[in-house]
Amino acid sequence: MTVNLTSTQILAGVGVLLIALAVWRFGARKARRAADAARASARVVSLAGRVLFTGAAFVGVQWLVITHPGNPTLLLVVLGVPDLIAAHVLTRALTVTSLDTTRRGGGRR
Protein backbone atom coordinates (compact mmCIF):
# COMPACT_ATOMS: atom_id res chain seq x y z
CA MET A 1 0.00 0.00 0.00
CA THR A 2 1.44 3.32 -1.01
CA VAL A 3 0.48 6.72 0.40
CA ASN A 4 0.90 9.67 -1.89
CA LEU A 5 0.78 13.01 -0.09
CA THR A 6 1.27 16.39 -1.59
CA SER A 7 3.41 19.01 0.09
CA THR A 8 0.24 20.98 0.92
CA GLN A 9 -1.24 17.99 2.74
CA ILE A 10 1.99 17.46 4.68
CA LEU A 11 2.13 21.14 5.69
CA ALA A 12 -1.54 21.01 6.71
CA GLY A 13 -0.87 17.96 8.89
CA VAL A 14 2.14 19.60 10.53
CA GLY A 15 0.05 22.73 11.13
CA VAL A 16 -2.71 20.71 12.79
CA LEU A 17 -0.13 19.01 15.02
CA LEU A 18 1.38 22.37 16.01
CA ILE A 19 -2.04 23.81 16.80
CA ALA A 20 -2.91 20.74 18.89
CA LEU A 21 0.38 21.10 20.79
CA ALA A 22 -0.24 24.81 21.41
CA VAL A 23 -3.78 24.14 22.71
CA TRP A 24 -2.47 21.39 24.99
CA ARG A 25 0.26 23.64 26.43
CA PHE A 26 -2.18 26.51 26.91
CA GLY A 27 -4.54 24.17 28.77
CA ALA A 28 -1.72 22.94 30.99
CA ARG A 29 -0.70 26.51 31.86
CA LYS A 30 -4.27 27.48 32.58
CA ALA A 31 -4.72 24.42 34.82
CA ARG A 32 -1.50 25.25 36.68
CA ARG A 33 -2.67 28.82 37.28
CA ALA A 34 -6.04 27.58 38.52
CA ALA A 35 -4.34 25.14 40.89
CA ASP A 36 -2.05 27.88 42.23
CA ALA A 37 -5.04 30.16 42.81
CA ALA A 38 -6.91 27.37 44.60
CA ARG A 39 -3.90 26.69 46.82
CA ALA A 40 -3.57 30.38 47.68
CA SER A 41 -7.24 30.70 48.62
CA ALA A 42 -7.06 27.49 50.67
CA ARG A 43 -4.11 28.96 52.58
CA VAL A 44 -6.12 32.09 53.38
CA VAL A 45 -9.12 30.07 54.56
CA SER A 46 -6.90 27.77 56.61
CA LEU A 47 -5.13 30.73 58.21
CA ALA A 48 -8.45 32.42 59.01
CA GLY A 49 -9.72 29.22 60.63
CA ARG A 50 -6.61 28.88 62.78
CA VAL A 51 -6.80 32.54 63.83
CA LEU A 52 -10.48 32.21 64.79
CA PHE A 53 -9.87 28.99 66.72
CA THR A 54 -6.91 30.43 68.64
CA GLY A 55 -8.81 33.63 69.39
CA ALA A 56 -11.77 31.62 70.67
CA ALA A 57 -9.45 29.55 72.88
CA PHE A 58 -7.88 32.70 74.36
CA VAL A 59 -11.28 34.28 74.99
CA GLY A 60 -12.58 31.08 76.59
CA VAL A 61 -9.67 30.78 79.00
CA GLN A 62 -9.80 34.48 79.84
CA TRP A 63 -13.54 34.31 80.44
CA LEU A 64 -13.09 31.28 82.71
CA VAL A 65 -10.41 33.00 84.83
CA ILE A 66 -12.28 36.33 85.04
CA THR A 67 -15.59 34.72 86.08
CA HIS A 68 -13.85 32.68 88.82
CA PRO A 69 -11.70 35.31 90.60
CA GLY A 70 -9.37 34.55 93.42
CA ASN A 71 -5.79 34.56 92.13
CA PRO A 72 -4.59 37.93 90.82
CA THR A 73 -1.32 36.45 89.46
CA LEU A 74 -3.26 33.95 87.33
CA LEU A 75 -5.47 36.78 86.10
CA LEU A 76 -2.45 38.85 85.04
CA VAL A 77 -0.84 35.86 83.29
CA VAL A 78 -4.02 34.93 81.44
CA LEU A 79 -4.55 38.51 80.29
CA GLY A 80 -0.85 39.18 79.51
CA VAL A 81 0.22 36.08 77.56
CA PRO A 82 -2.09 36.73 74.56
CA ASP A 83 -0.78 40.29 74.40
CA LEU A 84 2.82 39.05 74.34
CA ILE A 85 2.00 36.53 71.60
CA ALA A 86 0.20 39.19 69.53
CA ALA A 87 3.11 41.61 69.98
CA HIS A 88 5.58 38.94 68.86
CA VAL A 89 3.54 38.02 65.79
CA LEU A 90 3.01 41.64 64.77
CA THR A 91 6.68 42.49 65.27
CA ARG A 92 7.79 39.56 63.11
CA ALA A 93 5.19 40.34 60.44
CA LEU A 94 6.12 44.01 60.22
CA THR A 95 9.90 43.63 60.45
CA VAL A 96 11.82 43.09 57.22
CA THR A 97 14.91 41.05 58.02
CA SER A 98 16.04 40.00 54.55
CA LEU A 99 15.13 40.21 50.93
CA ASP A 100 13.61 36.83 50.21
CA THR A 101 14.10 36.10 46.53
CA THR A 102 14.09 32.75 44.86
CA ARG A 103 16.20 31.88 41.87
CA ARG A 104 15.34 29.28 39.34
CA GLY A 105 18.08 26.85 38.50
CA GLY A 106 19.59 26.86 41.95
CA GLY A 107 23.08 27.75 40.76
CA ARG A 108 25.42 30.61 41.50
CA ARG A 109 25.38 33.55 39.13
N, C-alpha and C positions, 0 to 999 in steps of 0.2 A: 504494500500500500504506500503510495507516494502522496505527500502533502505539498501542494504548490501554493505558496503565499507570495503575495506581492509586497513590495517595500511599504506601501501604504497600510496594508493589513498588519504588518509587523510593527510599524510605528504606532498604529492605533492600539495594538495589544500592549505595547510597552507603556503607552500613555495611560491606559486603563489600570495597569499595575501600579504606576506611580501615583495615580489619584487614589487608588485603594490604600496604598501605603501612607499617603498624607492624611487621609481620613482616619486611619487606624491610629497614627501618632497623635493627631489632634484629640481624638477620643481618650487616649491614654493620659494626655496632659490635663484634659478637662476633668477626668476622674481623679487624678492626683490632687488637683486644686480643690475639688469637692471634698476629698478625704481630709486634706489639711484644714479646711474650714470647719469640718465636723469635729476634728480633734481639738481645734482651738475653742470652739463653743462648748465642747464637753469639759475642757479644762476650766472654763469660766463657771459653768454650772457646778462642777465638783468643788471648786474653791468656794463658791457662795454657800454650798451646803455645809462645808466644813466650818466656815465662819459662823453661820447661823447655829450650828450644833455647839460649837465652843462657847459662843455668846450665851446660849441658853444654859449651858452647864455652869458658867460663871454666875449668871443671874440666879440660878437655882440654889447654888451653894451660899451666895450672899444673902438671899432671902431667908434661907434656913438659919444662918447665924444671927441675922438681925432680929428675926422673930423669936429666937430663944436666947435672950441676952444673959450675961453672967460673966463672961471672960473678955475684958477689954483688949487683951493682947490678941486673942483669936479674931476679934472683930477687926482690929487694925491689919492683921495679916491677910484676912479674907478680902478686905477692901483695897489693900495695897498691892498684892501680887498681880491682879489683872492690870493695874496701871503700869507696873514695871514691865510686864509682858508687852503691853500695847506700845510703851515708849521704846522698847527694844526693836519691835517690828517696824515701827515708823522710822526710827533712826536708820535701820538697815535699808529700808525701802527708799529713803530720801538721800542717802549718802552714796555718791559715786566713788567707788574705790579703784576701778580700772575700766579700760575701754575693752569691752568684751566683743571681739570680732572673731568670726570663724573664717578659716580659709579652706577652700576646696583643694584637694590634692594632698594636703597634709605635709608637704615638703617645705624646706627653707627656701626663701626667695632672696 
